[in-house]
Amino acid sequence: MLRKLLDLIRSEGISSQTELARQMGISIETLSALIQQLVRMGYLEGSNPACDSGSACAHCDVKSGCAPAMKMWTLTEKGKTGAG
């Protein structure tokens, strides 16, 4: 299931947790647990993009529409090589 989530994140790019859970056929709670496991394993890293933080958001595709409470997850280099 972890591999499926990594592959989905890689192929879909930006997705909400609701959408990822729907596509995987699992609950938000299960998805959250999987995400935390991938973070601990070094495949994902989280950030809380406060779009007014300047250069920290310069690369973000959703910088014009994000909210400070939005949780974003990105693949680490390990996640990119492990998800393909």
Secondary structure, DSSP 8 states (H G I E B T S, - for coil): -HHHHHHHHHHH-S--HHHHHHHHT--HHHHHHHHHHHHHHTSEEEE---TTSGGGGTT-TTTTT--TT--EEEE-HHHHHH--
